[in-house]
Amino acid sequence: MARFGIEEEFILLDERSLVPVASNDSARRRAAEQNRLGKVMTEYLDCQIECATDPVSSREEADLQIRHLREIANELAQSQAAIAAASGTPFASTRSSSVFPSAHYDVVANHLRHITRDHEVNGLHVHIELADAEERVRALNRSRAWLPVLLALTGNSPFADGLDSGFSSWRSIVIRRLPSSWCPPRFHDLDDYRARITQLIDLGAVSEAVSLSWAVRISERFPTVEVRIFDAQLSTDDTLLASLLTRALVLADDVPVASVEHDAIDASIWTAARHGTAARVIDPMTGEIAPTWDIAGRMLAAIRPVLAELGDEDYVTSGLDRIRRDGTGAERQLRAYERDGVAGLRHLYRAGRPHEG
């Protein structure tokens, strides 16, 4: 059974104002001491933390590790009167966050300059293990056209500067400013993939391969395909749904994928970021334009044999039904804020479930 790994980014928010606050050294040390299943680590900004599972083979293993890591993140936040918010962007910001000191982050910050001041974004990254390097390239090529529908189903960053941004995934729009972002090109083989990265480095667009911001890429650290299109997800169920969908899509090598042009995929990512599940996006199997939920239904039918083999069919089916019924994270955030303002968001971030008022 193909192993997978999950990386969740959280932003620490002051529990009253919901603006980002920096983690302190003692809280980070206490969190690191509790790393039994997976790891809690620092991220690019001092207001961010990352929780990364160990490689897992089943939904049950992933669920156990995600819940354990989220408990550590919550304890870290509570120790300094903050909330570890699983949201793609903070509700509001003072733009005063600092880059966490490290040699790598210093290089990135020097390269991005002013972009860093407005880069308080948090994602979910899903790694799918594939032993053969050329197969990883083929899987990347298969996966790229699915990026829009995956984003449409998982947008969770509706706010910017304390306002409704009008986008389901404002994080995606912020990330668009980075070099090598959104959809990667289609690659002929591993040599072509490496040549494209070398070109980007030679251009000065990125300093090294680990700085690529493509929404799906080949990991430089692990033998995996890494799908990075997702906003950080409100709940463990949201994270598991996105992860299990990703694993099935990456492994489904017999699902026909049309030759969809790069600009059509990027345009679909934009509409998915803007409208969420109400978006019309490119159907990866036909190249035609259709409503998100129509494509989601065809996607589920196409990958159902893989999901069944992995034991994930019922969970993914019910998870998609839940999103259709309760809404994406962005929709749940907007409803909570409309009902109870900042207090509603505070409750939602703490609970990781729809606000019940």
C-alpha positions as CSV (number, residue, x, y, z in Angstrom):
1,M,0.0,0.0,0.0
2,A,1.5,3.3,-1.0
3,R,2.7,5.4,1.9
4,F,1.9,9.1,2.2
5,G,2.8,12.0,4.4
6,I,1.0,15.1,5.5
7,E,2.4,18.6,6.3
8,E,0.0,21.1,7.9
9,E,0.9,24.7,8.4
10,F,-0.8,26.8,11.2
11,I,-0.7,30.5,12.0
12,L,-0.6,31.6,15.6
13,L,-3.3,34.3,16.2
14,D,-3.8,36.5,19.2
15,E,-7.0,35.0,20.8
16,R,-8.6,38.4,21.1
17,S,-7.8,40.3,17.9
18,L,-7.0,37.3,15.7
19,V,-3.8,39.0,14.3
20,P,-0.6,36.9,14.0
21,V,1.7,36.7,16.9
22,A,5.2,35.1,17.1
23,S,5.8,31.9,18.9
24,N,8.3,32.0,21.8
25,D,11.4,29.9,22.3
26,S,10.2,28.1,25.4
27,A,6.9,27.1,23.7
28,R,8.7,25.8,20.7
29,R,11.1,23.7,22.9
30,R,8.2,22.2,24.8
31,A,6.4,21.3,21.6
32,A,9.6,19.7,20.2
33,E,9.9,17.5,23.3
34,Q,6.5,16.0,22.6
35,N,7.4,14.7,19.1
36,R,6.5,11.1,19.2
37,L,4.3,10.7,16.1
38,G,5.5,13.1,13.4
39,K,7.2,16.5,14.1
40,V,6.2,20.0,15.1
41,M,8.6,22.5,13.5
42,T,9.2,26.2,12.8
43,E,8.1,27.6,9.5
44,Y,9.0,30.6,7.3
45,L,7.6,33.3,9.6
46,D,7.9,33.4,13.4
47,C,4.0,33.3,13.7
48,Q,3.8,30.0,11.8
49,I,4.4,26.4,12.8
50,E,4.4,23.2,10.7
51,C,3.2,19.8,11.7
52,A,4.5,16.9,9.6
53,T,3.4,13.3,10.0
54,D,5.8,10.4,9.6
55,P,5.1,8.3,6.4
56,V,1.9,6.4,7.0
57,S,0.0,3.7,5.0
58,S,-3.5,4.0,6.2
59,R,-6.2,6.6,7.0
60,E,-6.2,5.4,10.6
61,E,-2.5,6.0,11.0
62,A,-2.8,9.4,9.4
63,D,-5.7,10.4,11.6
64,L,-3.9,9.4,14.7
65,Q,-0.8,11.4,13.9
66,I,-2.7,14.5,12.7
67,R,-4.7,14.6,15.9
68,H,-1.6,14.2,18.0
69,L,0.3,16.9,16.2
70,R,-2.7,19.3,16.3
71,E,-2.9,18.8,20.1
72,I,0.7,19.8,20.4
73,A,0.2,22.9,18.2
74,N,-2.8,23.9,20.3
75,E,-0.9,23.5,23.5
76,L,1.9,25.6,22.1
77,A,-0.6,28.3,21.2
78,Q,-2.5,28.2,24.5
79,S,0.7,28.7,26.5
80,Q,0.9,32.2,25.0
81,A,-2.8,33.2,24.8
82,A,-2.9,32.4,21.1
83,I,-4.8,30.1,18.8
84,A,-3.2,27.8,16.3
85,A,-5.5,28.6,13.4
86,A,-5.8,26.1,10.5
87,S,-6.7,28.8,8.0
88,G,-4.9,29.6,4.7
89,T,-4.6,33.3,5.7
90,P,-5.1,35.1,9.0
91,F,-8.3,37.1,9.6
92,A,-6.3,40.3,9.9
93,S,-2.7,41.3,10.1
94,T,-0.4,44.0,11.3
95,R,2.2,42.9,8.8
96,S,4.8,42.8,11.5
97,S,5.8,39.1,11.4
98,S,9.5,38.4,11.1
99,V,11.2,35.6,9.2
100,F,12.3,32.8,11.5
101,P,16.1,32.9,11.5
102,S,17.7,30.2,9.4
103,A,20.3,30.2,6.6
104,H,17.7,29.0,4.1
105,Y,14.9,31.4,5.1
106,D,17.3,34.3,5.1
107,V,18.1,33.6,1.5
108,V,14.4,33.3,0.6
109,A,13.6,36.5,2.4
110,N,16.4,38.4,0.7
111,H,15.1,37.2,-2.6
112,L,11.4,38.0,-2.0
113,R,11.9,41.3,-0.2
114,H,8.6,43.1,0.2
115,I,6.6,40.1,-0.7
116,T,7.6,38.5,2.6
117,R,5.8,41.3,4.6
118,D,2.5,40.1,3.2
119,H,3.2,36.4,3.0
120,E,1.3,35.1,6.0
121,V,-0.1,32.1,4.2
122,N,-0.5,28.5,5.3
123,G,-0.9,25.4,3.3
124,L,-1.5,21.7,3.4
125,H,1.1,19.6,1.5
126,V,0.5,15.9,0.7
127,H,3.4,13.6,-0.2
128,I,2.7,10.4,-2.1
129,E,5.5,7.8,-2.2
130,L,6.5,6.4,-5.6
131,A,9.8,4.5,-5.7
132,D,10.6,5.1,-9.4
133,A,11.8,8.6,-10.3
134,E,10.4,8.5,-13.8
135,E,7.0,7.3,-12.5
136,R,7.0,10.4,-10.2
137,V,7.2,12.6,-13.3
138,R,4.4,10.7,-15.0
139,A,2.3,11.0,-11.8
140,L,3.0,14.8,-11.7
141,N,1.8,15.1,-15.3
142,R,-1.3,13.2,-14.5
143,S,-2.0,15.3,-11.4
144,R,-1.6,18.8,-12.7
145,A,-4.9,19.0,-14.5
146,W,-6.7,18.0,-11.2
147,L,-5.4,21.0,-9.3
148,P,-8.4,23.4,-10.0
149,V,-11.1,21.0,-8.8
150,L,-8.9,20.0,-5.7
151,L,-8.6,23.7,-4.8
152,A,-12.3,24.4,-5.4
153,L,-13.2,21.7,-2.9
154,T,-10.8,22.8,-0.2
155,G,-10.6,26.6,-0.3
156,N,-10.1,27.9,3.3
157,S,-8.8,31.5,3.2
158,P,-11.7,34.0,2.7
159,F,-10.3,36.9,4.7
160,A,-7.7,39.6,4.0
161,D,-7.0,42.6,6.3
162,G,-10.1,41.8,8.4
163,L,-12.4,41.9,5.3
164,D,-14.1,39.3,3.2
165,S,-11.7,39.1,0.2
166,G,-14.4,37.8,-2.1
167,F,-12.2,34.7,-2.7
168,S,-12.6,31.2,-1.4
169,S,-8.7,30.9,-1.4
170,W,-7.1,34.3,-1.0
171,R,-3.9,32.3,-0.1
172,S,-3.7,31.1,-3.7
173,I,-3.8,34.7,-5.0
174,V,-1.1,35.8,-2.6
175,I,1.1,32.8,-3.7
176,R,0.7,33.7,-7.3
177,R,3.3,36.5,-6.8
178,L,6.0,33.9,-6.3
179,P,8.2,32.6,-9.1
180,S,7.3,29.1,-10.3
181,S,3.9,29.1,-8.7
182,W,0.6,27.4,-9.5
183,C,0.6,24.8,-12.3
184,P,3.9,23.4,-13.5
185,P,4.5,22.7,-17.2
186,R,4.1,19.2,-18.6
187,F,7.4,17.3,-18.6
188,H,8.8,14.8,-21.1
189,D,10.8,12.9,-18.5
190,L,13.0,13.3,-15.4
191,D,15.8,14.9,-17.4
192,D,13.3,17.5,-18.7
193,Y,12.1,18.2,-15.2
194,R,15.6,18.7,-13.9
195,A,16.5,20.9,-16.9
196,R,13.5,23.2,-16.2
197,I,14.6,23.6,-12.6
198,T,18.1,24.4,-13.6
199,Q,16.8,27.0,-16.0
200,L,14.8,28.7,-13.2
201,I,17.9,28.6,-10.9
202,D,20.1,30.1,-13.7
203,L,17.5,32.8,-14.2
204,G,17.6,33.7,-10.6
205,A,13.9,33.0,-10.2
206,V,14.6,30.5,-7.4
207,S,17.8,29.9,-5.4
208,E,17.4,26.1,-5.2
209,A,15.0,23.4,-6.1
210,V,13.5,23.2,-2.6
211,S,12.2,26.8,-3.2
212,L,9.9,25.8,-6.1
213,S,6.4,27.0,-5.5
214,W,4.6,24.8,-8.1
215,A,1.3,23.5,-6.8
216,V,2.5,20.0,-7.5
217,R,6.2,19.0,-7.7
218,I,8.7,16.2,-7.1
219,S,10.0,16.4,-3.5
220,E,13.8,17.0,-3.2
221,R,13.9,15.3,0.2
222,F,11.8,12.3,-0.3
223,P,10.8,9.8,-3.1
224,T,7.4,11.4,-3.4
225,V,5.1,13.5,-5.5
226,E,4.2,16.5,-3.4
227,V,0.8,18.2,-4.0
228,R,0.7,21.7,-2.6
229,I,-2.5,23.3,-4.0
230,F,-4.4,23.1,-0.7
231,D,-5.0,25.8,1.9
232,A,-4.5,24.7,5.4
233,Q,-7.7,22.8,6.4
234,L,-10.0,23.6,9.3
235,S,-10.5,20.1,10.6
236,T,-8.7,16.8,10.7
237,D,-11.5,15.4,8.5
238,D,-10.9,18.1,5.9
239,T,-7.2,17.3,5.9
240,L,-7.8,13.6,5.6
241,L,-10.3,14.0,2.8
242,A,-7.8,16.2,0.8
243,S,-5.0,13.7,1.5
244,L,-6.9,10.6,0.5
245,L,-8.2,12.2,-2.7
246,T,-4.6,13.1,-3.6
247,R,-3.2,9.7,-3.0
248,A,-5.9,8.1,-5.2
249,L,-5.4,10.6,-8.0
250,V,-1.7,10.2,-8.0
251,L,-1.9,6.4,-8.0
252,A,-4.7,6.2,-10.6
253,D,-2.5,5.6,-13.6
254,D,-5.3,4.3,-15.8
255,V,-7.6,7.3,-15.6
256,P,-7.6,9.1,-19.0
257,V,-6.4,12.7,-18.8
258,A,-6.8,15.1,-21.7
259,S,-4.0,17.2,-23.0
260,V,-5.0,20.4,-21.1
261,E,-3.0,23.6,-21.9
262,H,-1.0,25.2,-19.0
263,D,-2.9,28.5,-19.3
264,A,-6.3,26.8,-19.1
265,I,-5.2,25.0,-15.9
266,D,-4.0,28.3,-14.4
267,A,-7.2,30.1,-15.4
268,S,-9.2,27.3,-13.7
269,I,-7.1,27.6,-10.6
270,W,-8.0,31.3,-10.5
271,T,-11.7,30.6,-10.9
272,A,-11.5,27.9,-8.2
273,A,-9.7,30.3,-5.9
274,R,-12.4,33.0,-6.6
275,H,-15.6,31.0,-6.5
276,G,-14.8,27.7,-4.6
277,T,-17.2,24.9,-5.4
278,A,-19.4,27.4,-7.4
279,A,-16.6,27.7,-10.0
280,R,-16.6,26.3,-13.5
281,V,-13.2,24.7,-14.2
282,I,-11.5,22.5,-16.7
283,D,-12.5,18.8,-16.7
284,P,-9.1,16.9,-16.7
285,M,-10.6,13.9,-18.5
286,T,-12.2,15.8,-21.3
287,G,-10.7,19.2,-21.5
288,E,-14.1,20.7,-21.4
289,I,-15.4,23.3,-18.9
290,A,-18.0,22.2,-16.4
291,P,-19.2,23.0,-12.8
292,T,-17.0,21.8,-10.0
293,W,-19.5,19.4,-8.6
294,D,-20.0,17.7,-11.9
295,I,-16.2,17.2,-12.3
296,A,-16.0,16.0,-8.7
297,G,-18.6,13.4,-9.4
298,R,-16.7,12.1,-12.4
299,M,-13.4,12.2,-10.5
300,L,-14.9,10.1,-7.8
301,A,-16.2,7.5,-10.3
302,A,-12.9,7.4,-12.0
303,I,-10.8,6.8,-8.9
304,R,-13.3,4.6,-7.1
305,P,-11.4,1.4,-7.8
306,V,-8.2,2.8,-6.3
307,L,-10.1,4.2,-3.3
308,A,-11.7,0.8,-2.8
309,E,-8.4,-1.0,-3.0
310,L,-7.0,1.4,-0.4
311,G,-10.0,1.1,1.9
312,D,-10.9,4.8,1.5
313,E,-14.0,4.7,-0.7
314,D,-16.6,5.2,2.0
315,Y,-14.6,7.9,3.8
316,V,-14.0,9.9,0.6
317,T,-17.6,9.5,-0.6
318,S,-19.0,10.7,2.7
319,G,-16.4,13.5,2.9
320,L,-17.4,14.9,-0.4
321,D,-21.1,14.7,0.7
322,R,-20.2,16.6,3.8
323,I,-18.4,19.4,1.9
324,R,-21.4,19.7,-0.4
325,R,-23.7,19.9,2.6
326,D,-21.7,22.0,5.1
327,G,-19.5,23.9,2.7
328,T,-15.8,24.4,2.3
329,G,-13.7,25.8,5.1
330,A,-14.0,29.2,3.5
331,E,-17.8,29.0,3.5
332,R,-17.8,27.9,7.1
333,Q,-15.5,30.7,8.1
334,L,-17.7,33.3,6.4
335,R,-20.9,31.9,8.0
336,A,-19.2,31.9,11.5
337,Y,-18.1,35.6,11.0
338,E,-21.5,36.7,9.7
339,R,-23.2,35.1,12.7
340,D,-20.9,36.0,15.6
341,G,-18.1,38.2,14.2
342,V,-14.6,37.6,15.6
343,A,-16.0,35.5,18.4
344,G,-17.5,33.1,15.8
345,L,-14.2,32.7,14.0
346,R,-12.4,32.2,17.3
347,H,-14.7,29.4,18.2
348,L,-14.3,27.8,14.7
349,Y,-10.5,27.9,14.8
350,R,-10.4,26.4,18.2
351,A,-12.9,23.7,17.5
352,G,-12.1,22.8,13.9
353,R,-15.7,22.3,13.2
354,P,-18.7,24.5,12.1
355,H,-19.7,27.0,14.7
356,E,-22.9,26.1,16.4
357,G,-24.5,29.1,18.0
